[in-house]
Amino acid sequence: MHHFKQKIMGSFLLPLARLVFSRLLLASFLICVSSPAFSVGGDENKFTLNARPSFETIPEDKKTLYETAQAHGYCSEVLEIEQEGLVLSRPEFSDRFAVGATRNKVDQTALEIYALGYRRCQALKHLSRVLAVPKLKAGIAPYAPLKTDSSKTIKNTDTRFTHFAPKPRLGIFFKENSEALNMLIEDRSRPKGLDRPIDWARSQMPLDEEILLHTAFTDLVILAICHSHPQAYKDLGKFYDVQFSVIDPFINYGLFRQALYLDIDAKEMKARLAEVGLALPPSVIQELDQQSSQNQLYKHPRLARLFKLCRSY
């Protein structure tokens, strides 16, 4: 088993994985394990978790472009637009984060942490990449066209691609010997595991791609739970609708209940919450509802994994 782990660990250290993990994905978790303020160059210059989120600082005339760029994976364009907004809302960072300014690695990482739309764009882009083969197996086009023919109504309700993709997990998967990674490697050897797709024994997803899948999905959850990012909640809801969600109904309950608390897509979230509730005993639902009404869901032991993603909660 040890030899197997060494071999498989070596296989995931590919250029793509190194790039993603050292930039966006490592940065995603720095904010969750740091103090409430993350210094980017001195005690007098800090971004704080209660600062205005970047998606609320976008200039009005750039909002449409900003949203379109996110939807289609133009992440560098998203980052550039968010830079402008962050500098407008925090002028003390104009020297560091102005478009065209020279930045060291620490400042670049800090920018990519706090540019929440950029992080969402990267997460969606990486999920599109690793889900392309499952969609190909299911006969679904991997990527949506940039422009649709207005004379045609395009509907794609086929959700079979989820039969060919592992169920997403939450955790730190890019750190060698982390609990989440060790468990993932062990579970990959069980073709009939609950989170394994139907063709797992015949065609496994490479480890580096599965790590990317779980880490990108986890970052979407972080954006939602830790930063109240409306679009991230909507993304998670849409993934749930096509059966791409964590297996644990408690986690899904926590996500959709928090979305309702923030009044994000209330009608859709209520429907999802009702569906999730079918997997839980009425007494448990009553307990969860009571904790939710008191804004104390984070105290429930089955939701510890969810809220632990942001230590500052």
N, C-alpha and C positions, 0 to 999 in steps of 0.2 A: 504493500500500500504506500509506503514511504517513497519507493522508487517511482510509483505511478504519480504521486503528488509532485515530485521533483520534475518529472517529465512534462506533466500538464501545466505546471506553473511556468516552465520555460516557454511553453508554446504561446502563452497569452501575452508575453512581453514583446508584442509587435509594435512597429512604429505608430500605428493608429492608437493603440491602447496607451502607449507611453505619452503621446501627445495629449490625448483626452484626459488621462488621469492626472498628469502633472499640471495641467492648466485648469480647465473648468471643473472637473470632478473632484479633484483634491481641494480646490478652492471652495466648492460647495459645502464641504464638511468642516473646513476651518472655522466657518462662522458659527457652526453648531457646537463646537467644543471650546470656543474661545470665551473670553469674558464678554459682558454685554457691550463693550466697546472694542473695536478692532483698530489698532493703531496702524497708520500707513506712513508714519514718518515723524514721530514726536508726540508727546503728551498733549500738546496744544492743538494738534490736528488729528481728529478722530472722526470716523463715521460711526454712528451709534445705531443700534437696532431699532430705536424709536424715531430715527430720522425719517423724513418724508420718503416713501419708496420711489424708486426711479421711474416706475411706470406712471406715476402721477406728476412727473416733472417734464413730460414731453411737450414741446411747443405745439400750440393748437394747429398750426399749419403743417406739422409733420406727423400728426397722429395717424392719418390714413396710410401714409407710406410706412410708418413704424409697424402698424398692425399687418400690412400686406407682406412686408419683409419677413416678419416673424413666421407668418403662415406658410411661406414658401422657402424658408431656410437660408435667407440672405443675412446671416448672423453678424457679419462684420458691419453691414449697413445698419443693423439694429443697434450695435454697440456704439457706432458713431453718433446716431441720433440721441441715444441715452447719455452719452458724454455731454452733449450740449445741455440737456436738461439738468444733469447733476451739477454742472458748473453754474447754471442759472440759479439753482436752489441753494447751492453752497459755494459762493464766490471765492472762499479761501482755498478752494481746490483748483482754481483756474490754471495755475502754473503746472500742476500735475496732470490734470485730466482734460485739458483743452484739446480739441481735435488738432492733430499735428504736433503736439508737444512730445518731447522725448521722455520716455518713461523707463525706469528700471524694472526689474522683474517683480519686485514687491509691489510697486505701484500698479503695474499691469494686472497682477493677480487681484489686488484690492478692487480695481475697476471692474474686473470680470465677476467678482463676488457681488458687488452692489448694483450692477447693471442687470436687474432681474429679468427684463425682457430678453436680454442676450442669453441668459441662462436657460430660459424657457425655450428659446429658439434652438439652442444647442441640444437640449434634451430631446425635443421633437425630431430634430435632424438625425440624431443618433438612433432613436427608436425607429425612424423610417428606414434607416440603413439596415439594422439587424432584423427588422420585420419584412424586408423585401423578399427574402427567400420563402418564408412561410406564406406570404401573399402569392408568390409565384406558384407554389405547390397547390394553393387553393384556387388558382385561376383568376386572381384579382390583380388588376394593374397596381404595381407598387407605389406609383406616384400620381397625384392628381395633376391635371393640366393647369397651367397658369391662367388660361382663359378658357371658359366654356362657351360652347355655341349657344347663344341665347335662344335659338329656335328649338333646342332640344332640352328635355328635362332629364337630367342624369341622376339616376337613383342607384345606390349600391347598398343593398341591405344584406348582402351575403356576409356572414360572419365566420365562415369556415376557416379563415386563416388562423384563428385562435386554436384550431385543432393541431396546428403545426408549429406552435410557438410555446416555449415554457411560460408558466404563469410568473408574473413579476413578483419579486421579493423586495423587502426593505432591509437596508443595512449598509455597512462599509465593506465593499467587495474588492476594492483596488489595493488594500493593504495586505501584504503577505502575512499568512498565518492568523488573519483576523477570524473571529468566530464565524461570521457570516460566510466567508470564503471557504473555510474548512468544511462547514456543513454543506455548502453548495457542491464542492468537489465530491464529498461522500455521497450525496443524494443523486448526483449525475450517474452513478453506477447502478441505479435502480430504475430500469426502464418503465416499471409500472408504478412509479411514484405518482401521487396525486397531481403534482405540478408538471409532470412530464407530458409532452404532446403524444398523440397517438402513433406517430412514426418514429419515436425516439430511438428504438432499438435498430431501426433501419438507417436512419439519417440524423445523427446528433448535430445540434448546433455547436460550433467550436466554442471552447471555454471563453476565449477573449471576447467573442460576440455576446455570449450570455452575460458575462460580467458587465459589458457595456449596456445591455438591456436593463439589468437590475439597477445599475447605478444611475442611468438616465431617468428611469421611472422613479427612483428614490428622490432624485433632485426635483422632479415635478411635485412630489408629495411635500418636500421641504418648502418649496415656493408657496404651496397652498397653506400648509399648517403653520409654518414659521413666519411667513411674510404676507399672509392673507391676499395672495395674488389671485384675482378673480378668474383670469384666463386659465391658470393652472388647475383650479377647481373644475372649470368647465372641461378641460382636457381629460382629467381623471374620470369625470362623469361619462364622457363620450367613449373612453376606453372601456369603462364598465359596461356600457350598453352593448358593446360587441364582445363581451365576455373576456376582456383582457384586464384582469384586476387581481389583486392578492386574494388568496384562498380564504383567509381569515375574515369572517363576517364582522367581527368586532372592529377591525381596521376600517372596513368600508363604512360601517355605521359611523365611526368617529369622523371620517372625512365628510360624509354627506350631512351629518348633523352640524358640523362646523360651518359648512357652506350655507346651510339654512340660517344659522345664527348670524351670518354676514349678509343674508338676503341675496345670495347668488343663485340665479336660476331656480327660484323657490319651487315652482311647479315640478320641474324635472327632478330636483333633488328629493322632494317629498315622495315621488313615485319610486325612485331608487331606494330610498330609505325603507319604504314599505316592503319592497322586494327583499332587501337584506334582512328585514325583520322576520321573514318567514323561516329563516334558518336559525333563529334564536328563540328560546322559550319565552312565553309572555312575562314571566317573573323577571327575567333578565332585561327584557325591553323596558319594563316599568322602572327597574333600577337605573338603567342607562338614561332614560328620559328624565328621571328626577335629577341625576347628576348633571345632565345637560342643562336643565332649567336653572341650575345654580352655577353654571359655567365651571363645573368641576370634573369634566370628563377625564382630564389628565390624571385624576386620582385612581381611576379604575385600573386594576392590575393587567387586564387583557389589552389595555390601550397604552401601556407603558412604552412599548416599542415605537408607537406612533409619535407620542409627544417627547420621547427621549431624543428624537432627531433634532430638537432645538432645546438645548439645556437652559436657555434663558426664558423659556415659556413661563 
